[in-house]
Amino acid sequence: MSPRNAIVLLLALSTLLFLAACGSNNGITNPTPPPSGGFTNANLDGTYVFSVSGTDQASALPYAITGTFTANGSGGNGKGTITGGTFDINDADTTEFTSGPIADASINSNSFYNVSVDGRGQATIGSNISGFPNLTFDFVLSSSSHGLITEFDSFGTGSGTLDLQSSGVTPSGAYAFSFSGGTYSGAPFATVGNFTLGSGGAITAGLADFNNGALTISAGQTLAGTVVVASTPSTTLSTAQYPSLAFDVFPIDANHLKFIETDGNGTLSGDAFSQTTATLPSGTLAFTLQGSLATGAPVAAGGFMVTDSTGDITSSSTEDFNEGGTLSPATPVPFTASYVAGGTGRYTISNFSGFTPAGLTYAAYPSSGGTLLVEIDTVGVTAGAAYTQTSTATFASASQGFGLSLSGDNLSSSGIDPVGDIAEFTAAPSGSTVTGLIDENYYTATSPFFDQVLAGTYGSIDTGRSGITATTGTSTSPGTLNGGFALTLYTVDGTTFPFIESDSGQVSAGVIVAQSSPSSSAAVAHSNMFVARPMFHPHAARQKKN
């Protein structure tokens, strides 16, 4: 049964939730249970690093935004004040951004935010860029130090994260990174690598792997350059294939940095995490991957890699996949592979058997944010991460709320429509129901879906692997483009669940994170992990727009 058709079965519950969610304040609903919570504007207090990447609305080209804003923690659940900040924007639309990427744009006084009791909220950012619209970001907090975010306006459709910034961070030591985006010529582009910093931020050792549209593969290249935090972007990364990549760097803390490309060749953005070990972890690793095949079809995959210490990914490994709406069997597919060191802190994973699609090779870099992965073959362009599993617990052991971020591509008869969702829900600890609210922005939207009822069920499929099937909206209004979703999710630590979408209407991936107590400033474990993001789909997006 499709998620859209399942709406009828949950209509009674959806109606109750819809009535419970009535009432608004400055455009943000303050819901009453369910969903529940005790979040207020005080939980967004301080300077935060935010980042999104996706597809702009004007020209269906890739873009990225990364910056900081300072929230004053006031206003209850009403309007709070954003007192300052800056951001960079890199958009491949050269007809609008004629001078290329914009760095260090000031955030003006026409900026504010709101946090609802369930941890969902919105931030509106005004800037000093002439003729540029205010930007609105929809988010859900997992704690006072971390949130999941999506753009929620008519400028673009993109997803990312929101993190409380530590002050006075100077990057040092070894890091592994994962960046993705698109080229200005309209191809998906992804890279992973590592670097070790010496005096003045100089890279003393480093490696990088690049996948440019599944056409140009540059594997294991020596990386040089500098990594410097400065008001004027001054970070450079250089390899034989790509000698002049320039970035701006926004540190979250000493272990986690955000990067955005500023050179006008591409829209790469992403994360760098401390590389505390150069060894690929042994044991069960939960992974998700997202991107596109060489044909342009969107693809997502997830499951468990079971690694040993002798170079094998064993037959206990399993995969779920969604290739352009074609789904893997209900029972996960077993696979094997092998891995080998290819430089300090770098591995290649290859010789896959039973994995879909066939013929894959990945570069892998262990880090504090997970083992970062990028495809280095001509089958497609996918990126993601794998995380050591420390618990197999599902929602049945948790009574708190959960934040959800989903991004990917809606599939319809007229083309591919990039989507980004933010949601908050509760899972009944003694039952199998999930109830909450969901917001969605999508590429062709004239008005995003906001405050839509989310209702469904969850179940444990097997050890550490679970599922959610949910509908959105009511019988007369579907609530989201797909009318709901079916997710396959993988337990990392009992509080963090990366997932892929397992229905034929969309190809997406994302993460679910347990919300900590609103009074706590500490993020739950792994909330800052890297999450696979959709790759740019050039021809599909233009087809949909036109």
Long-range contacts (C-beta under 8 A, 24 or more apart in sequence): 2-483, 2-503, 2-504, 2-505, 3-469, 3-470, 3-471, 3-472, 3-482, 3-483, 3-484, 3-485, 3-486, 3-503, 3-505, 4-471, 4-478, 4-482, 4-483, 4-484, 4-505, 6-456, 6-469, 6-471, 6-484, 7-471, 7-473, 7-474, 7-475, 7-478, 7-483, 7-484, 8-475, 10-455, 10-456, 10-471, 11-474, 11-475, 13-433, 13-435, 13-455, 14-453, 14-455, 14-471, 14-473, 14-474, 14-475, 15-474, 17-435, 17-436, 17-437, 17-453, 17-454, 17-455, 18-453, 18-474, 21-437, 21-451, 21-453, 24-451, 25-77, 25-78, 25-79, 25-114, 26-78, 26-79, 26-112, 26-114, 27-114, 27-122, 28-77, 28-114, 28-116, 28-120, 28-121, 28-122, 29-116, 29-437, 29-450, 29-451, 30-77, 30-116, 30-117, 31-116, 31-117, 31-118, 31-437, 31-451, 32-117, 34-426, 34-435, 34-436, 35-118, 35-401, 35-424, 35-425, 35-426, 35-435, 35-436, 35-437, 36-117, 36-118, 36-401, 36-426, 37-116, 37-117, 37-118, 37-119, 37-401, 37-424, 37-515, 37-518, 38-117, 38-517, 38-518, 38-519, 39-115, 39-116, 39-117, 39-118, 39-119, 39-121, 39-141, 39-518, 40-76, 40-77, 40-115, 40-117, 40-518, 41-71, 41-73, 41-74, 41-75, 41-76, 41-77, 41-78, 41-80, 41-113, 41-114, 41-115, 42-73, 42-74, 43-73, 43-115, 43-119, 43-141, 43-143, 43-144, 43-518, 44-71, 44-73, 44-80, 44-113, 44-115, 44-121, 44-141, 44-144, 44-147, 45-71, 45-72, 45-73, 45-144, 46-70, 46-71, 46-73, 46-164, 46-165, 47-85, 47-164, 47-165, 47-167, 48-162, 48-163, 48-164, 48-165, 49-162, 49-163, 49-165, 49-250, 49-251, 49-252, 49-258, 50-87, 50-123, 50-137, 50-149, 50-160, 50-161, 50-162, 50-163, 51-149, 51-160, 51-161, 51-250, 51-258, 51-260, 51-269, 52-137, 52-149, 52-150, 52-151, 52-156, 52-158, 52-159, 52-160, 53-158, 53-159, 53-160, 53-180, 53-181, 53-267, 53-269, 53-533, 54-151, 54-156, 54-157, 54-158, 54-159, 54-407, 54-418, 54-420, 54-534, 55-156, 55-157, 55-158, 55-418, 55-443, 55-536, 55-541, 56-91, 56-92, 56-93, 56-155, 56-156, 57-154, 57-155, 57-156, 57-157, 57-443, 58-93, 58-96, 58-155, 59-92, 59-93, 59-95, 59-96, 60-443, 60-538, 60-541, 60-542, 60-544, 60-545, 61-91, 61-92, 61-93, 61-182, 61-186, 61-536, 62-91, 62-92, 62-181, 62-182, 62-267, 62-536, 63-89, 63-90, 63-91, 63-92, 63-93, 63-156, 63-158, 63-267, 64-89, 64-90, 64-158, 64-181, 64-260, 64-261, 64-267, 64-268, 64-269, 65-89, 65-90, 65-135, 65-151, 65-158, 65-260, 66-248, 66-250, 66-258, 66-259, 66-260, 66-269, 67-105, 67-107, 67-250, 68-165, 68-250, 69-107, 69-111, 69-123, 69-125, 71-113, 71-123, 75-114, 77-114, 77-115, 77-116, 77-117, 78-114, 79-112, 79-113, 79-114, 80-112, 80-113, 80-114, 80-115, 81-111, 81-112, 81-113, 82-107, 82-111, 82-112, 82-113, 82-123, 82-125, 85-111, 85-125, 86-231, 87-125, 87-127, 88-233, 88-248, 88-260, 88-262, 89-129, 90-181, 90-260, 90-261, 90-262, 90-264, 90-267, 90-269, 91-267, 92-182, 92-183, 92-184, 92-186, 92-266, 92-267, 94-184, 100-264, 101-261, 101-262, 101-263, 101-264, 102-129, 103-232, 103-233, 103-248, 103-262, 104-231, 104-232, 104-233, 104-248, 105-129, 105-132, 110-134, 115-141, 118-401, 118-424, 118-436, 118-437, 119-147, 119-401, 119-403, 119-424, 119-515, 119-518, 120-422, 120-423, 120-424, 120-437, 120-439, 122-152, 137-162, 138-422, 138-439, 138-441, 138-448, 139-422, 140-403, 140-404, 140-405, 140-422, 140-423, 140-424, 141-403, 141-515, 142-403, 142-513, 142-514, 142-515, 142-516, 142-523, 142-524, 142-527, 143-515, 143-516, 143-520, 143-521, 143-522, 143-523, 143-524, 143-527, 144-518, 144-520, 144-521, 145-521, 145-522, 145-523, 146-513, 146-523, 146-527, 146-528, 147-403, 148-403, 148-404, 148-405, 148-422, 148-511, 148-513, 149-405, 149-422, 150-405, 150-407, 150-420, 150-421, 150-422, 150-439, 150-441, 151-420, 151-441, 152-422, 152-439, 152-441, 152-448, 152-450, 153-441, 153-448, 154-445, 154-446, 157-418, 157-419, 157-420, 157-441, 157-442, 157-443, 157-445, 158-407, 158-420, 159-405, 159-406, 159-407, 159-420, 159-510, 159-533, 160-533, 161-528, 161-531, 163-252, 163-256, 163-528, 164-252, 164-521, 165-250, 165-251, 165-252, 165-253, 166-251, 166-252, 166-253, 166-254, 169-229, 169-251, 169-252, 169-253, 169-254, 170-229, 171-197, 171-201, 171-227, 171-229, 171-249, 171-251, 171-254, 171-257, 171-272, 172-197, 172-254, 173-197, 173-274, 173-275, 174-274, 174-275, 174-276, 174-278, 174-345, 175-227, 175-257, 175-272, 175-273, 175-274, 175-275, 175-367, 176-272, 176-273, 176-275, 176-345, 176-365, 176-366, 176-367, 176-369, 176-372, 177-257, 177-259, 177-270, 177-271, 177-272, 177-273, 177-365, 177-372, 178-270, 178-271, 178-365, 178-372, 178-373, 178-374, 178-383, 178-385, 178-530, 179-259, 179-261, 179-268, 179-269, 179-270, 180-268, 180-269, 180-270, 180-291, 180-383, 180-533, 180-535, 181-261, 181-266, 181-267, 181-268, 181-269, 181-536, 182-266, 182-267, 182-535, 182-536, 182-538, 183-212, 183-213, 183-265, 183-266, 183-267, 184-264, 184-265, 184-266, 184-267, 186-536, 186-538, 187-212, 187-213, 187-215, 187-536, 187-538, 188-213, 188-214, 188-291, 188-292, 188-381, 188-535, 188-536, 188-537, 188-538, 189-213, 189-266, 189-267, 189-268, 189-381, 189-536, 190-291, 190-374, 190-375, 190-381, 190-382, 190-383, 190-535, 191-268, 191-374, 192-363, 192-364, 192-365, 192-372, 192-373, 192-374, 192-383, 193-223, 193-346, 193-365, 194-223, 194-275, 194-344, 194-345, 194-346, 194-365, 194-367, 195-223, 195-225, 195-227, 195-237, 197-227, 200-226, 200-228, 201-226, 201-227, 201-228, 201-235, 202-226, 203-227, 203-237, 205-344, 207-343, 207-344, 207-345, 207-346, 208-237, 208-239, 209-346, 209-363, 209-374, 209-376, 210-239, 210-241, 210-242, 211-374, 211-375, 211-376, 211-381, 213-381, 214-293, 214-294, 214-375, 214-377, 214-378, 214-379, 214-380, 214-381, 215-378, 216-241, 217-376, 217-377, 217-378, 218-242, 219-348, 219-363, 219-376, 220-342, 220-343, 220-346, 220-348, 220-363, 227-257, 233-262, 235-259, 252-528, 255-368, 256-368, 256-369, 256-528, 267-536, 270-530, 271-369, 271-530, 273-367, 273-368, 273-369, 273-370, 273-372, 273-530, 274-367, 274-368, 275-345, 275-365, 275-366, 275-367, 275-368, 276-367, 276-368, 277-366, 278-344, 278-345, 278-366, 279-366, 280-307, 280-339, 280-347, 280-364, 280-366, 280-371, 281-307, 281-366, 281-371, 281-388, 282-307, 282-308, 282-309, 283-307, 283-388, 283-389, 284-316, 284-388, 284-389, 284-464, 285-371, 285-386, 285-387, 285-388, 285-389, 286-386, 286-387, 286-389, 286-464, 286-490, 286-491, 286-492, 286-498, 287-371, 287-373, 287-384, 287-385, 287-386, 287-387, 287-490, 287-498, 288-384, 288-385, 288-490, 288-498, 288-499, 288-500, 288-509, 288-531, 288-532, 289-373, 289-375, 289-382, 289-383, 289-384, 289-509, 289-532, 290-382, 290-383, 290-384, 290-408, 290-500, 290-508, 290-509, 290-532, 290-533, 290-534, 290-535, 291-375, 291-380, 291-381, 291-382, 291-383, 291-532, 291-534, 291-535, 292-380, 292-381, 292-382, 292-535, 292-537, 293-323, 293-324, 293-357, 293-379, 293-380, 294-378, 294-379, 294-380, 294-381, 296-537, 296-538, 296-539, 296-540, 297-323, 297-324, 298-324, 298-408, 298-409, 298-411, 298-416, 298-507, 298-534, 298-535, 298-537, 298-540, 299-323, 299-324, 299-357, 299-380, 299-382, 299-507, 300-408, 300-500, 300-501, 300-507, 300-508, 300-509, 300-532, 301-356, 301-382, 301-384, 301-500, 302-488, 302-490, 302-498, 302-499, 302-500, 302-509, 303-332, 303-465, 303-490, 304-389, 304-464, 304-465, 304-490, 305-337, 305-386, 307-339, 311-338, 311-339, 311-340, 312-336, 312-337, 312-338, 312-339, 313-337, 313-338, 313-339, 313-349, 318-465, 319-354, 319-355, 319-356, 320-488, 320-500, 320-502, 321-356, 321-500, 322-500, 322-501, 322-502, 322-507, 323-356, 323-357, 323-507, 324-411, 324-507, 325-411, 325-504, 325-505, 325-506, 325-507, 326-504, 327-502, 327-503, 327-504, 328-356, 328-502, 332-462, 332-465, 339-364, 348-376, 349-373, 367-530, 369-528, 369-529, 369-530, 370-529, 370-530, 372-530, 381-535, 382-532, 382-535, 383-532, 383-533, 383-535, 384-509, 384-530, 384-532, 385-498, 385-529, 385-530, 385-531, 385-532, 387-492, 387-496, 387-498, 387-526, 387-529, 388-492, 389-464, 389-490, 389-491, 389-492, 389-493, 390-492, 390-493, 390-494, 391-464, 391-491, 391-492, 391-493, 391-494, 392-463, 392-464, 392-491, 392-494, 393-491, 393-494, 394-458, 394-460, 394-466, 394-491, 395-427, 395-429, 395-434, 395-458, 395-466, 396-427, 396-429, 396-430, 396-460, 397-429, 397-494, 398-427, 398-429, 398-494, 398-495, 398-514, 399-426, 399-429, 400-426, 400-514, 400-515, 400-516, 400-517, 401-425, 401-426, 401-436, 401-514, 401-515, 402-426, 402-427, 402-436, 402-512, 402-513, 402-514, 402-515, 403-512, 403-513, 403-515, 404-438, 404-510, 404-511, 404-512, 405-510, 405-511, 405-531, 406-485, 406-487, 406-501, 406-508, 406-509, 406-510, 407-508, 407-509, 407-510, 407-533, 407-534, 408-501, 408-506, 408-507, 408-508, 408-509, 408-510, 408-534, 409-506, 409-507, 409-508, 409-534, 409-537, 409-540, 410-442, 410-481, 410-482, 410-505, 410-506, 411-504, 411-505, 411-506, 411-507, 412-481, 414-543, 414-544, 415-540, 415-541, 415-543, 415-544, 416-537, 416-540, 416-541, 416-543, 416-544, 417-442, 417-443, 417-444, 417-481, 417-544, 418-442, 418-443, 418-534, 418-537, 418-541, 419-443, 419-480, 419-481, 419-482, 419-506, 419-508, 421-480, 421-510, 423-454, 424-515, 425-454, 427-458, 432-457, 432-458, 432-459, 433-457, 433-458, 434-458, 434-468, 434-470, 438-472, 438-479, 438-480, 440-472, 440-479, 440-480, 440-481, 442-481, 443-541, 443-544, 443-545, 444-544, 444-545, 449-473, 449-479, 449-480, 452-477, 452-479, 452-480, 453-479, 454-479, 456-484, 461-488, 464-490, 464-491, 465-489, 465-490, 465-491, 466-490, 466-491, 466-497, 467-502, 468-499, 481-505, 481-506, 482-506, 492-526, 492-529, 493-525, 493-526, 495-524, 495-525, 495-526, 496-524, 496-525, 496-526, 496-527, 496-529, 498-529, 498-531, 498-532, 507-534, 508-534, 509-533, 509-534
